Structures are given as C-alpha cells and as structure tokens.
Amino acid sequence: MADDRPDARPLSPSTVAVTAGRPRHEADQPLNHPITMASTFVGGGEREYGRSGNPTWEAFEDVLGRLEGGRALAFSSGLAAVSTVLDLVGQGALVVAPDAAYQGSLAQIADLELRGRLTSRLVDIADTDAVLAALDEDVALVWVESPTNPNLDVADLERICTRAHEVGAYVVVDNTFATPLLQQPITAGADIVLHSATKYLSGHSDVLLGALVTADEQLYPVLRQRRELQGSTPGTLEAWLATRGLRTLHLRVERAQANAMELARRLDEHPAVARVRYPGFGCIVSIELAAGPLAADLLTRKTRLWVFATSLGGVESTLERRRRWKGESQHVSEALVRLSVGVEDVEDLWADLGAALDGLVEVVTDRG
Ligand SMILES: *Cc1c(COP(=O)(O)O)cnc(C)c1O
C-alpha cells in the first residue's frame, strides 16, 4: 500500500480492506500477491523455512493488522489460535471465561482444566459487575467473546480491560462475530484479538483459517514463536482466499447487517418466535422457538433458500439449532436457532423464513 501520501489522514477501513496487503505499485508487478507455494526459501533471509513465514500469509496479515490496529498472525484455524493463547498462561493459572461462548473455546478450557493445566472461573460476560467482581490478583487471563456465539451477549470491553490490567491479567477478545469493522477491541484495551477467519473475514464458506492480532510489541514475537513451535501454520491457498475475502468485507457486512436488522424486527412480531436475540449490530440473529426444540429442528429442515448448516459468516444465509451439538453450553436454550444472515435480497429471505415459521404456528395451535 502506498504509505507515502502527502496527507497522512488515516484511511477509512473500507479503503484499507481494498488497498492493504498489495505488492508495490511498480511496473509489471501483479496487483495481488500470488499464491506462493514454498516449503523452503533460499537461505540467509528472514523466512528460511515455510513454517516461519510466507508472503501470501503476510498479505492477509497486513490487511487484518491494519483493520484491527495491531500486527496480525494467521493460523491454521480459529481453534489453533485459541490453543496458542491458552498455551501462554503458566501452569495452574486462573482463567476467567464466559459461561456461554463458542463451544470449541470453552471445550479447550474445560479440557485443560480437567488435565490440571489451568483453573477456570466462568462468568456471565454481559453482567459487567459480576465480571469485575471475578477479576482479582489471582487471574492471569480474561477470555472475552463479544457478541457471544450463539446467545449474542455483549461485553463491556473497556471496563473489563481496565480492571483486568489493574490486577495484572491479560485480556483476549474473540472478535469473530463483530469483525474489526463493528468493534476494535485493541482500542478498548484488549491485549490480543482472536478471529475465526473461517467466518466473516473469508466470507464464502470455503476456508478454515484463524488469526491473532496484538499491538503489544512484546507479545507479538511470543505468539509468532508459538505458531512456529506448534506448527499451527495456515495453508497458502487458504490465506490467499481469505485476503480475497477481506477485499469485500465492508460490503458484505454492511449488506448482511442491514438484512439482519430488518429480519430481527420482523421475527420479533412473529407468533412462532418466543424471543429474538439481536444486539442491534452484526449479521447474526438468534431466535428461540415458542414451540420448543422439535419446532426448532423442523424450522431448519423446512426452509429452501436458508441452508441447514453449521458455521456462519458466509455470503449465503444458513441456520441451525445449536443444542443439537452435545458440547453446546447449557446456558443456550434448547429451542434456539442461530441464523447467519447472508447478502441475498431481504424480501426473498423473509418470504422463505416467514413461510417456514407460519407452518410452525399451526404446530403450536394443533397442540392446543
Ligand atoms: C467458529 C468459531 C471459532 C473457531 O474457529 P475455527 O476456524 O472453526 O477453528 C472460534 N470462535 C468463534 C466465535 C467461532 O464462531
């Protein structure tokens, strides 16, 4: 990206998404970094071996780092990034974490606790007073996810970060749901930002990728070394696809968010829906079906445009009942369906979803 502009006004995130992570503007340079397939590089330089770096990963890291306000590292998956962060804490360390959040992150914490590696203190992350009360001098790491998957609870990042730093704890924020366009945790004080780049950053349901971002000059080399030691490196094609995805992140999020807002409003008025969970921003809407878990399962099989599938953040709208997974938190309703709203036409999405829900009203009435 041309950084030598005479006016140093910061670029808007949309412009960063399009212009960062490019080769220099020089004759015969390609506009995009190519896919560099390399296990080894000619010796004597920075990279040497393919596990320590790759120009295709670095293009992705450049864009994401600029969007989040730090330096980014790409990982083989979101969960590889999760284990890298959890690996940082000392033996027996105390970790404060949400009682409901992405099940894979909570499963890793529970697994490490079972094996005596750390202890956890679980809190309702939206209850700021409860979170602050849980932060004492014993805490080494505060695990935050906001909005949470799939309850869409929102944490007060600034107050949590301030208190955590007072007691000497690090804060990691899983920013997968908000994306750097809707929330920048580093600005709020977070030490590390985590992404499942599998979701919005890539955006087309064709990539598994994770990322960590930090503005802490001491933490960055530590995280980088962990990636190299653990070998949790991204695939080159995946990093390239994710960079291509980032180019339209602002367009996709803007459209999907507008769709989600409108759908949340309509869902709120539908008699088959007992509760709509929507934090007022973002592209995920969770609903709790009035007729319970069976109706929720039925809904996910009755839609035509909306695809019954796990995961989220793609251009296509998907839905699933989260408690169909054994590992999902008990704090998530059995009747909750998570809707990942895509970028299709909102009237088409509503026609499909509304019709499927209308069918469920009859199920409720039939039962009296
Ligand atoms: C999907 C997800 C993860 C895990 O990422 P993978 O890329 O699937 O390994 C972590 N956090 C959140 C919030 C997620 O939704």
The ligand as an SDF file (V2000), in Angstrom:
LIG
                    3D

 15 15  0  0  0  0  0  0  0  0999 V2000
  -16.0560  -20.8080   14.5820 C   0  0  0  0  0  0  0  0  0  0  0  0
  -15.5670  -20.0550   15.7610 C   0  0  0  0  0  0  0  0  0  0  0  0
  -14.3060  -20.3290   16.3350 C   0  0  0  0  0  0  0  0  0  0  0  0
  -13.4370  -21.4710   15.8590 C   0  0  0  0  0  0  0  0  0  0  0  0
  -12.8570  -21.2200   14.6250 O   0  0  0  0  0  0  0  0  0  0  0  0
  -12.4850  -22.3600   13.5350 P   0  0  0  0  0  0  0  0  0  0  0  0
  -11.9630  -21.5590   12.4160 O   0  0  0  0  0  0  0  0  0  0  0  0
  -13.7480  -23.1130   13.2520 O   0  0  0  0  0  0  0  0  0  0  0  0
  -11.4600  -23.2470   14.1820 O   0  0  0  0  0  0  0  0  0  0  0  0
  -13.8760  -19.5250   17.3790 C   0  0  0  0  0  0  0  0  0  0  0  0
  -14.6500  -18.5330   17.8660 N   0  0  0  0  0  0  0  0  0  0  0  0
  -15.8770  -18.2560   17.3600 C   0  0  0  0  0  0  0  0  0  0  0  0
  -16.6820  -17.1540   17.9480 C   0  0  0  0  0  0  0  0  0  0  0  0
  -16.3730  -19.0100   16.2960 C   0  0  0  0  0  0  0  0  0  0  0  0
  -17.5960  -18.7380   15.8170 O   0  0  0  0  0  0  0  0  0  0  0  0
  1  2  1  0
  2  3  1  0
  2 14  2  0
  3  4  1  0
  3 10  2  0
  4  5  1  0
  5  6  1  0
  6  7  2  0
  6  8  1  0
  6  9  1  0
 10 11  1  0
 11 12  2  0
 12 13  1  0
 12 14  1  0
 14 15  1  0
M  END
$$$$
